[in-house]
């Protein structure tokens, strides 16, 4: 069975400015984690996402729509009027209400 947190995007990227790896989960929370080892940053990010989702559930708040679902809704919303690339870009702007 798929872990619910697997539905959320997790990004680990190198930051020249910070001279370390930065982990984030856009659309779920601001901030994230950082470190010198890419795999460790990803593991920590996964743990943070799991904990964040548990906190949201315990507080009785609705979970954020996973990015994959927002993209799917965006494609349906713009059906035929824009390309997938445009829709992906718009998923962070005009489709953010989904």
N, C-alpha and C positions, 0 to 999 in steps of 0.2 A: 504494500500500500504506500502511495506517495505521501511523504510528509507535507503538510500544508505549507510550510515555509518554503518548500521547493518551488512554489508557484510565483515567488517574488524574485525579481532581478537582484543579483548580488554582483557588484563590480569591485575588482581589485586591480589597481593600476599604479604604476610607478610615478612618483612625484619628484621631478628634478628640484623643485622649490624646497620641498621638505626633506629630500634625500632619503625617502623611505616609501614603502608601499602603503597605499591608502585604500581602505575598504569602505564601501557605501552601499546603501540599498535605496536608490531613488524612488520616490513615490510612497515609501513606507515611513521613513523618518529622516531627519536631518542629522548630520554628523556620521560617525561610524567608528572605525578603529584604524590603527596604523602600526607598522613594524618593519623590521628588516627582512623578514622571511615571508615570501608570497603565500605559501601554503598555510603558514600559521595565521596570517592575517585573514585568509579565507575561512579557516576553521573558526576563528574568533568571531568573524562577521556572521557566520551561520548560527553560532550560539546566540549572538545579540539579536538576530532576527527571530529566532525561536522564543527567546525571553520577551521580546517586544510584543509578539503576537499573544503570548500568554497574559501579559499585563493588560493588553487591550481587551481580551476576552473576559478577564476577571473584573475589569471596570465596567463591563456590559456595553462597551462601545462597539460600533460596527467596524469590521476589518476593512482596511483599504482594499480597493479592487486591485488584484494583481495586474501587473503591466501587460501580461499576455491577454487578459480579458479586456483591458482598455483598448489595446490595439485591435482586437477582434471587433469590438463595438465601433471603433473609429472606422474600420473598413466597411462595416455595414452602414454607418452613418453617411459616408461619402461614396457609397457604392457607385462605381463607374465615373465619378466626377474628378477623382484625383488618383494618382499612382500610389502604389504601396509605399514608396519612398516618401512621398509627400505626406501620406497619412501617418507614417511613423514619426516624421518630424512634427506634424500637427498634434500627435498624441500627447505632447508635452505642453501644448498651448490650447488650441480650440477644442480638442477632444478631452481636455483634462476633467471636464465635468463627469465623464464616464468613470 
